[in-house]
Amino acid sequence: MLKTNEEKLTLLNLGGGAAAEKFEREMERVLLNIMDPNTPPDKEREIVLKVKMKPNEARNQIAINITCDSKVAGNWAFKTAALIGRDRGRAVAQELVHMQQPLFDNVSEFKKNEGGQND
């Protein structure tokens, strides 16, 4: 029988506060993942707090194992594009970037084809 002046076991005092600390750590990890612009905003995240209890033969004592894990969204793949060509016989690539400077030297005007359209 428990003494009346002893504190009852709760989630907050379990393991001297270890269960709550583990949960808070995983909560921060999940929140940081949600705020990360490199992760998809619509993916669910999950925190699992697991408390395993194994009683002794007399059933008057239990061993308690506390674990807490989280599942977060992975990073998005970053997509880009590049133009490829040759420079002095060597294969080269240049990434396409919005608001990019002209890629080719000595291109000052478009040539008109026979139909009057720009190339």
Biopython code that builds the backbone (N, CA, C, O; Angstrom):
import numpy as np
from Bio.PDB.StructureBuilder import StructureBuilder

atoms = [
    (1, "MET", "N", (0.844, -1.188, 0.000)),
    (1, "MET", "CA", (0.000, 0.000, 0.000)),
    (1, "MET", "C", (0.886, 1.246, 0.000)),
    (1, "MET", "O", (1.926, 1.283, 0.657)),
    (2, "LEU", "N", (0.467, 2.240, -0.728)),
    (2, "LEU", "CA", (1.236, 3.483, -0.813)),
    (2, "LEU", "C", (1.018, 4.339, 0.422)),
    (2, "LEU", "O", (-0.058, 4.350, 1.019)),
    (3, "LYS", "N", (2.071, 5.054, 0.785)),
    (3, "LYS", "CA", (1.941, 6.011, 1.886)),
    (3, "LYS", "C", (1.161, 7.220, 1.374)),
    (3, "LYS", "O", (1.282, 7.593, 0.207)),
    (4, "THR", "N", (0.386, 7.813, 2.221)),
    (4, "THR", "CA", (-0.452, 8.935, 1.805)),
    (4, "THR", "C", (0.360, 10.196, 1.527)),
    (4, "THR", "O", (-0.088, 11.055, 0.768)),
    (5, "ASN", "N", (1.545, 10.325, 2.126)),
    (5, "ASN", "CA", (2.340, 11.531, 1.883)),
    (5, "ASN", "C", (3.243, 11.396, 0.650)),
    (5, "ASN", "O", (3.917, 12.356, 0.276)),
    (6, "GLU", "N", (3.262, 10.213, 0.014)),
    (6, "GLU", "CA", (4.044, 10.007, -1.207)),
    (6, "GLU", "C", (3.251, 10.543, -2.403)),
    (6, "GLU", "O", (2.027, 10.429, -2.462)),
    (7, "GLU", "N", (3.962, 11.110, -3.323)),
    (7, "GLU", "CA", (3.331, 11.643, -4.523)),
    (7, "GLU", "C", (2.928, 10.501, -5.461)),
    (7, "GLU", "O", (3.718, 9.594, -5.723)),
    (8, "LYS", "N", (1.692, 10.556, -5.959)),
    (8, "LYS", "CA", (1.241, 9.557, -6.911)),
    (8, "LYS", "C", (2.015, 9.723, -8.224)),
    (8, "LYS", "O", (2.416, 10.826, -8.594)),
    (9, "LEU", "N", (2.208, 8.613, -8.902)),
    (9, "LEU", "CA", (2.905, 8.617, -10.181)),
    (9, "LEU", "C", (2.004, 9.211, -11.254)),
    (9, "LEU", "O", (0.883, 8.747, -11.462)),
    (10, "THR", "N", (2.503, 10.245, -11.936)),
    (10, "THR", "CA", (1.774, 10.881, -13.037)),
    (10, "THR", "C", (2.722, 11.042, -14.221)),
    (10, "THR", "O", (3.926, 10.812, -14.100)),
    (11, "LEU", "N", (2.185, 11.429, -15.332)),
    (11, "LEU", "CA", (3.015, 11.671, -16.509)),
    (11, "LEU", "C", (4.044, 12.769, -16.246)),
    (11, "LEU", "O", (5.172, 12.689, -16.733)),
    (12, "LEU", "N", (3.675, 13.771, -15.497)),
    (12, "LEU", "CA", (4.586, 14.885, -15.231)),
    (12, "LEU", "C", (5.745, 14.517, -14.317)),
    (12, "LEU", "O", (6.841, 15.054, -14.475)),
    (13, "ASN", "N", (5.528, 13.604, -13.356)),
    (13, "ASN", "CA", (6.627, 13.266, -12.445)),
    (13, "ASN", "C", (7.257, 11.906, -12.757)),
    (13, "ASN", "O", (8.180, 11.485, -12.060)),
    (14, "LEU", "N", (6.783, 11.228, -13.771)),
    (14, "LEU", "CA", (7.318, 9.928, -14.158)),
    (14, "LEU", "C", (8.810, 10.041, -14.503)),
    (14, "LEU", "O", (9.206, 10.848, -15.344)),
    (15, "GLY", "N", (9.611, 9.232, -13.847)),
    (15, "GLY", "CA", (11.061, 9.262, -14.072)),
    (15, "GLY", "C", (11.690, 10.560, -13.609)),
    (15, "GLY", "O", (12.693, 11.006, -14.166)),
    (16, "GLY", "N", (11.106, 11.162, -12.600)),
    (16, "GLY", "CA", (11.636, 12.443, -12.117)),
    (16, "GLY", "C", (11.489, 13.545, -13.154)),
    (16, "GLY", "O", (12.288, 14.481, -13.188)),
    (17, "GLY", "N", (10.473, 13.438, -13.996)),
    (17, "GLY", "CA", (10.234, 14.428, -15.045)),
    (17, "GLY", "C", (10.830, 14.028, -16.392)),
    (17, "GLY", "O", (10.697, 14.764, -17.370)),
    (18, "ALA", "N", (11.490, 12.861, -16.451)),
    (18, "ALA", "CA", (12.151, 12.424, -17.685)),
    (18, "ALA", "C", (11.157, 12.238, -18.841)),
    (18, "ALA", "O", (11.466, 12.589, -19.980)),
    (19, "ALA", "N", (9.981, 11.695, -18.561)),
    (19, "ALA", "CA", (8.999, 11.480, -19.632)),
    (19, "ALA", "C", (8.587, 12.815, -20.249)),
    (19, "ALA", "O", (8.521, 12.942, -21.472)),
    (20, "ALA", "N", (8.314, 13.798, -19.415)),
    (20, "ALA", "CA", (7.925, 15.120, -19.912)),
    (20, "ALA", "C", (9.069, 15.769, -20.685)),
    (20, "ALA", "O", (8.837, 16.395, -21.720)),
    (21, "GLU", "N", (10.306, 15.629, -20.194)),
    (21, "GLU", "CA", (11.471, 16.185, -20.890)),
    (21, "GLU", "C", (11.653, 15.543, -22.253)),
    (21, "GLU", "O", (11.918, 16.234, -23.237)),
    (22, "LYS", "N", (11.514, 14.223, -22.318)),
    (22, "LYS", "CA", (11.639, 13.522, -23.596)),
    (22, "LYS", "C", (10.570, 14.009, -24.574)),
    (22, "LYS", "O", (10.856, 14.246, -25.747)),
    (23, "PHE", "N", (9.338, 14.155, -24.086)),
    (23, "PHE", "CA", (8.262, 14.643, -24.949)),
    (23, "PHE", "C", (8.554, 16.055, -25.438)),
    (23, "PHE", "O", (8.384, 16.343, -26.622)),
    (24, "GLU", "N", (8.989, 16.933, -24.552)),
    (24, "GLU", "CA", (9.290, 18.317, -24.934)),
    (24, "GLU", "C", (10.391, 18.376, -25.982)),
    (24, "GLU", "O", (10.322, 19.189, -26.904)),
    (25, "ARG", "N", (11.404, 17.527, -25.853)),
    (25, "ARG", "CA", (12.505, 17.490, -26.821)),
    (25, "ARG", "C", (11.990, 17.091, -28.206)),
    (25, "ARG", "O", (12.357, 17.698, -29.212)),
    (26, "GLU", "N", (11.136, 16.065, -28.245)),
    (26, "GLU", "CA", (10.598, 15.618, -29.529)),
    (26, "GLU", "C", (9.609, 16.637, -30.100)),
    (26, "GLU", "O", (9.514, 16.801, -31.316)),
    (27, "MET", "N", (8.878, 17.316, -29.225)),
    (27, "MET", "CA", (7.958, 18.366, -29.679)),
    (27, "MET", "C", (8.737, 19.480, -30.363)),
    (27, "MET", "O", (8.322, 19.974, -31.412)),
    (28, "GLU", "N", (9.855, 19.876, -29.782)),
    (28, "GLU", "CA", (10.680, 20.926, -30.404)),
    (28, "GLU", "C", (11.191, 20.460, -31.766)),
    (28, "GLU", "O", (11.195, 21.230, -32.727)),
    (29, "ARG", "N", (11.621, 19.203, -31.848)),
    (29, "ARG", "CA", (12.104, 18.649, -33.116)),
    (29, "ARG", "C", (11.007, 18.706, -34.180)),
    (29, "ARG", "O", (11.267, 19.081, -35.323)),
    (30, "VAL", "N", (9.786, 18.337, -33.805)),
    (30, "VAL", "CA", (8.663, 18.354, -34.738)),
    (30, "VAL", "C", (8.337, 19.785, -35.156)),
    (30, "VAL", "O", (8.123, 20.049, -36.339)),
    (31, "LEU", "N", (8.297, 20.699, -34.208)),
    (31, "LEU", "CA", (7.975, 22.097, -34.530)),
    (31, "LEU", "C", (9.023, 22.711, -35.450)),
    (31, "LEU", "O", (8.678, 23.434, -36.384)),
    (32, "LEU", "N", (10.301, 22.430, -35.196)),
    (32, "LEU", "CA", (11.358, 22.929, -36.082)),
    (32, "LEU", "C", (11.206, 22.352, -37.484)),
    (32, "LEU", "O", (11.432, 23.049, -38.473)),
    (33, "ASN", "N", (10.825, 21.088, -37.569)),
    (33, "ASN", "CA", (10.615, 20.452, -38.866)),
    (33, "ASN", "C", (9.436, 21.094, -39.599)),
    (33, "ASN", "O", (9.490, 21.284, -40.814)),
    (34, "ILE", "N", (8.387, 21.423, -38.877)),
    (34, "ILE", "CA", (7.222, 22.077, -39.483)),
    (34, "ILE", "C", (7.602, 23.461, -40.005)),
    (34, "ILE", "O", (7.137, 23.861, -41.072)),
    (35, "MET", "N", (8.428, 24.187, -39.282)),
    (35, "MET", "CA", (8.824, 25.533, -39.688)),
    (35, "MET", "C", (9.886, 25.542, -40.789)),
    (35, "MET", "O", (10.125, 26.585, -41.399)),
    (36, "ASP", "N", (10.519, 24.413, -41.050)),
    (36, "ASP", "CA", (11.587, 24.325, -42.050)),
    (36, "ASP", "C", (10.986, 24.433, -43.453)),
    (36, "ASP", "O", (10.190, 23.579, -43.843)),
    (37, "PRO", "N", (11.353, 25.471, -44.223)),
    (37, "PRO", "CA", (10.782, 25.627, -45.564)),
    (37, "PRO", "C", (11.228, 24.541, -46.545)),
    (37, "PRO", "O", (10.702, 24.461, -47.655)),
    (38, "ASN", "N", (12.184, 23.714, -46.151)),
    (38, "ASN", "CA", (12.657, 22.633, -47.007)),
    (38, "ASN", "C", (11.879, 21.335, -46.814)),
    (38, "ASN", "O", (12.233, 20.308, -47.393)),
    (39, "THR", "N", (10.820, 21.375, -46.004)),
    (39, "THR", "CA", (9.975, 20.199, -45.792)),
    (39, "THR", "C", (8.567, 20.495, -46.288)),
    (39, "THR", "O", (8.131, 21.646, -46.263)),
    (40, "PRO", "N", (7.851, 19.466, -46.739)),
    (40, "PRO", "CA", (6.486, 19.692, -47.223)),
    (40, "PRO", "C", (5.553, 20.076, -46.070)),
    (40, "PRO", "O", (5.561, 19.421, -45.027)),
    (41, "PRO", "N", (4.757, 21.123, -46.246)),
    (41, "PRO", "CA", (3.901, 21.589, -45.155)),
    (41, "PRO", "C", (2.709, 20.681, -44.878)),
    (41, "PRO", "O", (2.139, 20.734, -43.787)),
    (42, "ASP", "N", (2.321, 19.851, -45.838)),
    (42, "ASP", "CA", (1.102, 19.061, -45.679)),
    (42, "ASP", "C", (1.337, 17.657, -45.124)),
    (42, "ASP", "O", (0.379, 16.898, -44.979)),
    (43, "LYS", "N", (2.570, 17.291, -44.812)),
    (43, "LYS", "CA", (2.864, 15.967, -44.264)),
    (43, "LYS", "C", (2.612, 15.961, -42.759)),
    (43, "LYS", "O", (2.935, 16.919, -42.056)),
    (44, "GLU", "N", (2.030, 14.864, -42.281)),
    (44, "GLU", "CA", (1.795, 14.726, -40.842)),
    (44, "GLU", "C", (3.091, 14.397, -40.128)),
    (44, "GLU", "O", (3.940, 13.677, -40.653)),
    (45, "ARG", "N", (3.233, 14.928, -38.931)),
    (45, "ARG", "CA", (4.340, 14.582, -38.049)),
    (45, "ARG", "C", (3.740, 13.823, -36.876)),
    (45, "ARG", "O", (2.543, 13.930, -36.609)),
    (46, "GLU", "N", (4.570, 13.056, -36.175)),
    (46, "GLU", "CA", (4.041, 12.200, -35.107)),
    (46, "GLU", "C", (5.021, 12.135, -33.945)),
    (46, "GLU", "O", (6.235, 12.069, -34.140)),
    (47, "ILE", "N", (4.478, 12.154, -32.743)),
    (47, "ILE", "CA", (5.269, 11.934, -31.530)),
    (47, "ILE", "C", (4.666, 10.735, -30.810)),
    (47, "ILE", "O", (3.457, 10.679, -30.584)),
    (48, "VAL", "N", (5.514, 9.781, -30.454)),
    (48, "VAL", "CA", (5.059, 8.583, -29.748)),
    (48, "VAL", "C", (5.795, 8.507, -28.413)),
    (48, "VAL", "O", (7.013, 8.329, -28.373)),
    (49, "LEU", "N", (5.052, 8.642, -27.336)),
    (49, "LEU", "CA", (5.586, 8.466, -25.988)),
    (49, "LEU", "C", (5.160, 7.076, -25.538)),
    (49, "LEU", "O", (3.969, 6.784, -25.424)),
    (50, "LYS", "N", (6.144, 6.226, -25.287)),
    (50, "LYS", "CA", (5.837, 4.841, -24.921)),
    (50, "LYS", "C", (6.329, 4.590, -23.498)),
    (50, "LYS", "O", (7.480, 4.867, -23.161)),
    (51, "VAL", "N", (5.430, 4.061, -22.674)),
    (51, "VAL", "CA", (5.755, 3.705, -21.295)),
    (51, "VAL", "C", (5.481, 2.219, -21.139)),
    (51, "VAL", "O", (4.334, 1.775, -21.198)),
    (52, "LYS", "N", (6.555, 1.453, -20.937)),
    (52, "LYS", "CA", (6.411, 0.008, -20.728)),
    (52, "LYS", "C", (6.594, -0.282, -19.245)),
    (52, "LYS", "O", (7.502, 0.247, -18.603)),
    (53, "MET", "N", (5.721, -1.127, -18.715)),
    (53, "MET", "CA", (5.778, -1.487, -17.299)),
    (53, "MET", "C", (5.827, -2.998, -17.154)),
    (53, "MET", "O", (4.998, -3.710, -17.721)),
    (54, "LYS", "N", (6.799, -3.485, -16.396)),
    (54, "LYS", "CA", (6.932, -4.924, -16.172)),
    (54, "LYS", "C", (6.885, -5.175, -14.670)),
    (54, "LYS", "O", (7.765, -4.735, -13.931)),
    (55, "PRO", "N", (5.846, -5.889, -14.223)),
    (55, "PRO", "CA", (5.726, -6.156, -12.782)),
    (55, "PRO", "C", (6.656, -7.291, -12.347)),
    (55, "PRO", "O", (7.068, -8.127, -13.152)),
    (56, "ASN", "N", (6.972, -7.293, -11.052)),
    (56, "ASN", "CA", (7.731, -8.418, -10.479)),
    (56, "ASN", "C", (6.762, -9.548, -10.160)),
    (56, "ASN", "O", (5.552, -9.412, -10.340)),
    (57, "GLU", "N", (7.312, -10.677, -9.680)),
    (57, "GLU", "CA", (6.470, -11.858, -9.384)),
    (57, "GLU", "C", (5.411, -11.563, -8.331)),
    (57, "GLU", "O", (4.284, -12.052, -8.421)),
    (58, "ALA", "N", (5.774, -10.763, -7.334)),
    (58, "ALA", "CA", (4.833, -10.458, -6.253)),
    (58, "ALA", "C", (3.799, -9.412, -6.671)),
    (58, "ALA", "O", (2.831, -9.166, -5.951)),
    (59, "ARG", "N", (4.008, -8.804, -7.831)),
    (59, "ARG", "CA", (3.106, -7.780, -8.344)),
    (59, "ARG", "C", (2.988, -6.566, -7.434)),
    (59, "ARG", "O", (1.950, -5.905, -7.389)),
    (60, "ASN", "N", (4.056, -6.286, -6.716)),
    (60, "ASN", "CA", (4.033, -5.108, -5.839)),
    (60, "ASN", "C", (5.052, -4.053, -6.283)),
    (60, "ASN", "O", (5.231, -3.036, -5.613)),
    (61, "GLN", "N", (5.709, -4.297, -7.401)),
    (61, "GLN", "CA", (6.691, -3.354, -7.927)),
    (61, "GLN", "C", (6.734, -3.499, -9.448)),
    (61, "GLN", "O", (6.533, -4.591, -9.980)),
    (62, "ILE", "N", (6.994, -2.402, -10.134)),
    (62, "ILE", "CA", (7.096, -2.463, -11.596)),
    (62, "ILE", "C", (8.376, -1.767, -12.056)),
    (62, "ILE", "O", (8.789, -0.749, -11.501)),
    (63, "ALA", "N", (8.986, -2.345, -13.082)),
    (63, "ALA", "CA", (10.097, -1.677, -13.766)),
    (63, "ALA", "C", (9.479, -0.881, -14.907)),
    (63, "ALA", "O", (8.631, -1.393, -15.638)),
    (64, "ILE", "N", (9.899, 0.361, -15.059)),
    (64, "ILE", "CA", (9.293, 1.244, -16.057)),
    (64, "ILE", "C", (10.361, 1.665, -17.066)),
    (64, "ILE", "O", (11.453, 2.095, -16.696)),
    (65, "ASN", "N", (10.022, 1.533, -18.335)),
    (65, "ASN", "CA", (10.903, 1.944, -19.419)),
    (65, "ASN", "C", (10.175, 3.015, -20.227)),
    (65, "ASN", "O", (9.067, 2.785, -20.711)),
    (66, "ILE", "N", (10.804, 4.196, -20.375)),
    (66, "ILE", "CA", (10.177, 5.332, -21.045)),
    (66, "ILE", "C", (10.958, 5.646, -22.321)),
    (66, "ILE", "O", (12.169, 5.862, -22.281)),
    (67, "THR", "N", (10.258, 5.667, -23.441)),
    (67, "THR", "CA", (10.878, 6.103, -24.698)),
    (67, "THR", "C", (9.959, 7.108, -25.372)),
    (67, "THR", "O", (8.741, 7.076, -25.202)),
    (68, "CYS", "N", (10.565, 7.995, -26.136)),
    (68, "CYS", "CA", (9.791, 8.975, -26.886)),
    (68, "CYS", "C", (10.507, 9.206, -28.213)),
    (68, "CYS", "O", (11.689, 9.546, -28.247)),
    (69, "ASP", "N", (9.785, 9.019, -29.281)),
    (69, "ASP", "CA", (10.337, 9.210, -30.619)),
    (69, "ASP", "C", (9.380, 10.041, -31.445)),
    (69, "ASP", "O", (8.191, 10.143, -31.145)),
    (70, "SER", "N", (9.928, 10.633, -32.496)),
    (70, "SER", "CA", (9.071, 11.396, -33.400)),
    (70, "SER", "C", (9.380, 11.016, -34.833)),
    (70, "SER", "O", (10.481, 10.577, -35.167)),
    (71, "LYS", "N", (8.372, 11.198, -35.663)),
    (71, "LYS", "CA", (8.526, 11.019, -37.101)),
    (71, "LYS", "C", (8.263, 12.375, -37.727)),
    (71, "LYS", "O", (7.203, 12.972, -37.538)),
    (72, "VAL", "N", (9.245, 12.849, -38.473)),
    (72, "VAL", "CA", (9.119, 14.160, -39.106)),
    (72, "VAL", "C", (9.157, 13.996, -40.619)),
    (72, "VAL", "O", (9.530, 12.942, -41.133)),
    (73, "ALA", "N", (8.773, 15.037, -41.313)),
    (73, "ALA", "CA", (8.789, 15.012, -42.776)),
    (73, "ALA", "C", (10.222, 15.175, -43.266)),
    (73, "ALA", "O", (11.008, 15.938, -42.704)),
    (74, "GLY", "N", (10.540, 14.446, -44.318)),
    (74, "GLY", "CA", (11.859, 14.568, -44.924)),
    (74, "GLY", "C", (11.966, 15.839, -45.752)),
    (74, "GLY", "O", (10.962, 16.488, -46.044)),
    (75, "ASN", "N", (13.159, 16.179, -46.117)),
    (75, "ASN", "CA", (13.391, 17.371, -46.934)),
    (75, "ASN", "C", (12.890, 17.153, -48.350)),
    (75, "ASN", "O", (12.938, 16.047, -48.889)),
    (76, "TRP", "N", (12.406, 18.248, -48.941)),
    (76, "TRP", "CA", (12.007, 18.217, -50.336)),
    (76, "TRP", "C", (13.239, 18.057, -51.198)),
    (76, "TRP", "O", (14.330, 18.499, -50.838)),
    (77, "ALA", "N", (13.053, 17.426, -52.327)),
    (77, "ALA", "CA", (14.123, 17.409, -53.324)),
    (77, "ALA", "C", (14.167, 18.804, -53.944)),
    (77, "ALA", "O", (13.125, 19.402, -54.212)),
    (78, "PHE", "N", (15.345, 19.305, -54.166)),
    (78, "PHE", "CA", (15.494, 20.621, -54.789)),
    (78, "PHE", "C", (15.674, 20.417, -56.281)),
    (78, "PHE", "O", (16.555, 19.667, -56.701)),
    (79, "LYS", "N", (14.855, 21.072, -57.084)),
    (79, "LYS", "CA", (14.920, 20.922, -58.529)),
    (79, "LYS", "C", (15.483, 22.192, -59.156)),
    (79, "LYS", "O", (15.193, 23.305, -58.717)),
    (80, "THR", "N", (16.278, 22.001, -60.170)),
    (80, "THR", "CA", (16.828, 23.114, -60.931)),
    (80, "THR", "C", (17.046, 22.630, -62.350)),
    (80, "THR", "O", (16.759, 21.474, -62.660)),
    (81, "ALA", "N", (17.542, 23.482, -63.203)),
    (81, "ALA", "CA", (17.816, 23.105, -64.588)),
    (81, "ALA", "C", (19.102, 23.799, -65.020)),
    (81, "ALA", "O", (19.496, 24.820, -64.455)),
    (82, "ALA", "N", (19.735, 23.235, -66.017)),
    (82, "ALA", "CA", (20.982, 23.818, -66.519)),
    (82, "ALA", "C", (21.048, 23.663, -68.030)),
    (82, "ALA", "O", (20.507, 22.718, -68.603)),
    (83, "LEU", "N", (21.718, 24.606, -68.653)),
    (83, "LEU", "CA", (22.021, 24.504, -70.077)),
    (83, "LEU", "C", (23.372, 23.825, -70.195)),
    (83, "LEU", "O", (24.269, 24.062, -69.386)),
    (84, "ILE", "N", (23.514, 22.981, -71.205)),
    (84, "ILE", "CA", (24.799, 22.318, -71.402)),
    (84, "ILE", "C", (25.321, 22.616, -72.793)),
    (84, "ILE", "O", (24.546, 22.871, -73.715)),
    (85, "GLY", "N", (26.608, 22.585, -72.938)),
    (85, "GLY", "CA", (27.231, 22.850, -74.229)),
    (85, "GLY", "C", (28.715, 22.599, -74.140)),
    (85, "GLY", "O", (29.193, 21.903, -73.244)),
    (86, "ARG", "N", (29.447, 23.181, -75.091)),
    (86, "ARG", "CA", (30.902, 23.012, -75.132)),
    (86, "ARG", "C", (31.571, 24.378, -75.057)),
    (86, "ARG", "O", (31.064, 25.364, -75.591)),
    (87, "ASP", "N", (32.702, 24.418, -74.393)),
    (87, "ASP", "CA", (33.545, 25.603, -74.330)),
    (87, "ASP", "C", (34.973, 25.143, -74.617)),
    (87, "ASP", "O", (35.589, 24.440, -73.816)),
    (88, "ARG", "N", (35.482, 25.555, -75.774)),
    (88, "ARG", "CA", (36.828, 25.147, -76.201)),
    (88, "ARG", "C", (36.976, 23.624, -76.195)),
    (88, "ARG", "O", (38.011, 23.090, -75.797)),
    (89, "GLY", "N", (35.924, 22.939, -76.642)),
    (89, "GLY", "CA", (35.960, 21.500, -76.745)),
    (89, "GLY", "C", (35.597, 20.737, -75.477)),
    (89, "GLY", "O", (35.433, 19.518, -75.520)),
    (90, "ARG", "N", (35.470, 21.423, -74.361)),
    (90, "ARG", "CA", (35.136, 20.762, -73.086)),
    (90, "ARG", "C", (33.647, 20.883, -72.824)),
    (90, "ARG", "O", (33.040, 21.909, -73.129)),
    (91, "ALA", "N", (33.058, 19.840, -72.260)),
    (91, "ALA", "CA", (31.653, 19.878, -71.875)),
    (91, "ALA", "C", (31.495, 20.778, -70.654)),
    (91, "ALA", "O", (32.246, 20.659, -69.686)),
    (92, "VAL", "N", (30.514, 21.681, -70.704)),
    (92, "VAL", "CA", (30.266, 22.602, -69.593)),
    (92, "VAL", "C", (28.765, 22.696, -69.352)),
    (92, "VAL", "O", (27.968, 22.363, -70.229)),
    (93, "ALA", "N", (28.387, 23.145, -68.177)),
    (93, "ALA", "CA", (26.980, 23.370, -67.824)),
    (93, "ALA", "C", (26.870, 24.686, -67.082)),
    (93, "ALA", "O", (27.789, 25.100, -66.375)),
    (94, "GLN", "N", (25.732, 25.337, -67.253)),
    (94, "GLN", "CA", (25.457, 26.579, -66.534)),
    (94, "GLN", "C", (24.016, 26.537, -66.063)),
    (94, "GLN", "O", (23.099, 26.346, -66.861)),
    (95, "GLU", "N", (23.821, 26.714, -64.769)),
    (95, "GLU", "CA", (22.486, 26.632, -64.186)),
    (95, "GLU", "C", (21.610, 27.764, -64.687)),
    (95, "GLU", "O", (22.053, 28.907, -64.801)),
    (96, "LEU", "N", (20.359, 27.433, -64.986)),
    (96, "LEU", "CA", (19.374, 28.445, -65.352)),
    (96, "LEU", "C", (18.869, 29.095, -64.073)),
    (96, "LEU", "O", (18.430, 28.401, -63.156)),
    (97, "VAL", "N", (18.925, 30.394, -64.006)),
    (97, "VAL", "CA", (18.498, 31.126, -62.823)),
    (97, "VAL", "C", (17.606, 32.272, -63.281)),
    (97, "VAL", "O", (17.914, 32.941, -64.267)),
    (98, "HIS", "N", (16.503, 32.503, -62.576)),
    (98, "HIS", "CA", (15.646, 33.639, -62.896)),
    (98, "HIS", "C", (16.451, 34.923, -62.785)),
    (98, "HIS", "O", (17.333, 35.042, -61.934)),
    (99, "MET", "N", (16.149, 35.872, -63.640)),
    (99, "MET", "CA", (16.834, 37.168, -63.654)),
    (99, "MET", "C", (18.330, 36.992, -63.925)),
    (99, "MET", "O", (19.151, 37.752, -63.411)),
    (100, "GLN", "N", (18.672, 36.011, -64.713)),
    (100, "GLN", "CA", (20.067, 35.697, -65.007)),
    (100, "GLN", "C", (20.597, 36.623, -66.096)),
    (100, "GLN", "O", (19.849, 37.056, -66.972)),
    (101, "GLN", "N", (21.869, 36.917, -66.036)),
    (101, "GLN", "CA", (22.534, 37.690, -67.076)),
    (101, "GLN", "C", (22.562, 36.860, -68.355)),
    (101, "GLN", "O", (22.387, 35.643, -68.291)),
    (102, "PRO", "N", (22.777, 37.476, -69.508)),
    (102, "PRO", "CA", (22.854, 36.714, -70.753)),
    (102, "PRO", "C", (23.894, 35.597, -70.660)),
    (102, "PRO", "O", (24.970, 35.770, -70.088)),
    (103, "LEU", "N", (23.544, 34.451, -71.238)),
    (103, "LEU", "CA", (24.409, 33.290, -71.164)),
    (103, "LEU", "C", (25.485, 33.271, -72.236)),
    (103, "LEU", "O", (26.536, 32.657, -72.055)),
    (104, "PHE", "N", (25.227, 33.941, -73.352)),
    (104, "PHE", "CA", (26.147, 33.834, -74.473)),
    (104, "PHE", "C", (26.698, 35.208, -74.821)),
    (104, "PHE", "O", (25.965, 36.197, -74.843)),
    (105, "ASP", "N", (27.985, 35.258, -75.090)),
    (105, "ASP", "CA", (28.624, 36.517, -75.494)),
    (105, "ASP", "C", (28.271, 36.826, -76.946)),
    (105, "ASP", "O", (27.914, 35.930, -77.711)),
    (106, "ASN", "N", (28.371, 38.085, -77.315)),
    (106, "ASN", "CA", (28.213, 38.534, -78.695)),
    (106, "ASN", "C", (26.833, 38.258, -79.276)),
    (106, "ASN", "O", (26.715, 38.051, -80.484)),
    (107, "VAL", "N", (25.798, 38.248, -78.463)),
    (107, "VAL", "CA", (24.433, 38.105, -78.964)),
    (107, "VAL", "C", (23.753, 39.445, -78.723)),
    (107, "VAL", "O", (23.258, 39.719, -77.630)),
    (108, "SER", "N", (23.738, 40.276, -79.764)),
    (108, "SER", "CA", (23.184, 41.609, -79.577)),
    (108, "SER", "C", (21.827, 41.777, -80.233)),
    (108, "SER", "O", (21.070, 42.673, -79.861)),
    (109, "GLU", "N", (21.503, 40.927, -81.209)),
    (109, "GLU", "CA", (20.197, 41.029, -81.848)),
    (109, "GLU", "C", (19.799, 39.669, -82.396)),
    (109, "GLU", "O", (20.638, 38.811, -82.671)),
    (110, "PHE", "N", (18.503, 39.504, -82.544)),
    (110, "PHE", "CA", (17.995, 38.250, -83.100)),
    (110, "PHE", "C", (18.150, 38.268, -84.612)),
    (110, "PHE", "O", (18.033, 39.317, -85.244)),
    (111, "LYS", "N", (18.407, 37.132, -85.172)),
    (111, "LYS", "CA", (18.435, 36.978, -86.630)),
    (111, "LYS", "C", (17.015, 36.664, -87.086)),
    (111, "LYS", "O", (16.291, 35.922, -86.423)),
    (112, "LYS", "N", (16.643, 37.209, -88.170)),
    (112, "LYS", "CA", (15.316, 36.924, -88.706)),
    (112, "LYS", "C", (15.426, 35.815, -89.740)),
    (112, "LYS", "O", (16.312, 35.823, -90.595)),
    (113, "ASN", "N", (14.513, 34.869, -89.644)),
    (113, "ASN", "CA", (14.501, 33.814, -90.646)),
    (113, "ASN", "C", (13.625, 34.275, -91.824)),
    (113, "ASN", "O", (13.114, 35.394, -91.830)),
    (114, "GLU", "N", (13.470, 33.427, -92.774)),
    (114, "GLU", "CA", (12.745, 33.796, -93.997)),
    (114, "GLU", "C", (11.305, 34.166, -93.743)),
    (114, "GLU", "O", (10.751, 34.981, -94.481)),
    (115, "GLY", "N", (10.671, 33.602, -92.727)),
    (115, "GLY", "CA", (9.272, 33.886, -92.453)),
    (115, "GLY", "C", (9.067, 35.164, -91.661)),
    (115, "GLY", "O", (7.925, 35.510, -91.361)),
    (116, "GLY", "N", (10.114, 35.870, -91.317)),
    (116, "GLY", "CA", (9.996, 37.107, -90.559)),
    (116, "GLY", "C", (9.870, 36.890, -89.062)),
    (116, "GLY", "O", (9.664, 37.848, -88.317)),
    (117, "GLN", "N", (9.989, 35.648, -88.608)),
    (117, "GLN", "CA", (9.880, 35.325, -87.184)),
    (117, "GLN", "C", (11.259, 35.358, -86.541)),
    (117, "GLN", "O", (12.263, 35.105, -87.208)),
    (118, "ASN", "N", (11.313, 35.663, -85.270)),
    (118, "ASN", "CA", (12.574, 35.605, -84.522)),
    (118, "ASN", "C", (12.932, 34.154, -84.277)),
    (118, "ASN", "O", (12.052, 33.316, -84.080)),
    (119, "ASP", "N", (14.249, 33.847, -84.289)),
    (119, "ASP", "CA", (14.711, 32.477, -83.994)),
    (119, "ASP", "C", (14.539, 32.187, -82.538)),
    (119, "ASP", "O", (14.866, 31.091, -82.083)),
]
sb = StructureBuilder()
sb.init_structure("model")
sb.init_model(0)
sb.init_chain("A")
sb.init_seg("    ")
for serial, (resi, resn, name, xyz) in enumerate(atoms, 1):
    if name == "N":
        sb.init_residue(resn, " ", resi, " ")
    sb.init_atom(name, np.array(xyz, "f"), 0.0, 1.0, " ", f" {name:<3s}", serial, name[0])
structure = sb.get_structure()
